[in-house]
Amino acid sequence: MDKWNTIKSLEFTIKRPNGDEVTTTDLKNRNSLIEMSNHIIGFNGEDVWLKNKDTSQYKGNPHFYYNLMFYFYAMPFVLADDGINYEDVEPLVFEGKTYPGIKISYESGVGESSEDEYMVYYDSVTNNMIWLGYTVTYFSKEKSKKFNFIKYSNWQKVEGLILPEKLTWYENENNLPTTKRNDLLFADVKLSKEKPELDIFEVPDGAQIIE
């Protein structure tokens, strides 16, 4: 955490079938910029905005997505934010291996979705985070009992920090991971002690502010 707290900028590229997706985040205020093949999404601390590069329409929800992949990728560091509660939970057993677990919940009003809950499961020998269980409450605004699961792997050292190269989403049944669904690969990871230029997050000409 001491090392993480010295870093002011995180950039990574997600390899997607329709083109690279490059995310830049100011770690001190969580402003973000996501550059895609056909669209750009930004957050300047107040407004989430969307700019289309061509006539194709963005099919997702920019307000939901603008910090989603950053948050998943920056686990477990972001789970040290203020207003978070921790408690031990039953271990996760997957394919004969047992992973101790920690439950993370938020105090009311913290973040976009304070009703979200997370479960971090780790390797008891290396202490590396292996699994993330998470709920989605952004749309319902109510606590959910359904947990989704991501497996973290191919950990790599970047500027003295250990970050994942691959996140794998799993199907789930009875709040347990079952079979692999899809991988996301993260490349060109860059950490900097310099803040990103503020103007990259500002609403550009031709962009739409998302209410």
C-alpha positions, 0 to 999 in steps of 0.5 A: 500500500505504501508503494501504491500510494506513491503512484498517481497515474495508471494506464492499461490496455484491454485487448478486445476483438474489435480493437484495443481499449486504453484506460487512463486513471488519475489515482488521486481523484479517480478521473478516467479516460477510456479510448475505444475504437469507435468511442471515448468515455471520460469522467472529470470528477463531476460529469461522465461524458461520451464522444462517438468517433463515428456514426456507431452508437455506444451500446453500454452504459457510460455511467456504469462503465467509466471506472468498472474495469479500472476497479476490477484491475486495481484490486486489491489496492482499491479495497483500502479506500475509506469507508470500507468494512472487512470480515472473514468469510467461509473459504471458497473451495474450487477444484479441490483447493481451498481459498480463505476469504475476506468480505468487503462492504461499504458504509452508506453513501460511499462510491457509486454503489455503496450496496455492492459487496465483494469477496476476495479469496486468496492463496493461503501459501503465497497470499496472492489474490486469486478470486473475486466475488462481486455483486452488482447493485448499480441498476437496482440500488438494492443489495444483491445475494447473487455473486459473480466471479473473476479469477485473477492470474498471470501476476506481473511486477510493474514498478514494484507492484504486482498486478494481474495480466489476465482476468477470467470471468466464470459462470456461477451456480449457487454463488460458486464459480463453475465453468470458465466464460471468458478472458480479458487480457491487460497489456501495456500497463504503465504506472507513474508518480506524475499526475495525468494532464487534467485536460484529457478528462475534460468534456471535449467538443462534440461529446455528450454529458451522461445524466 
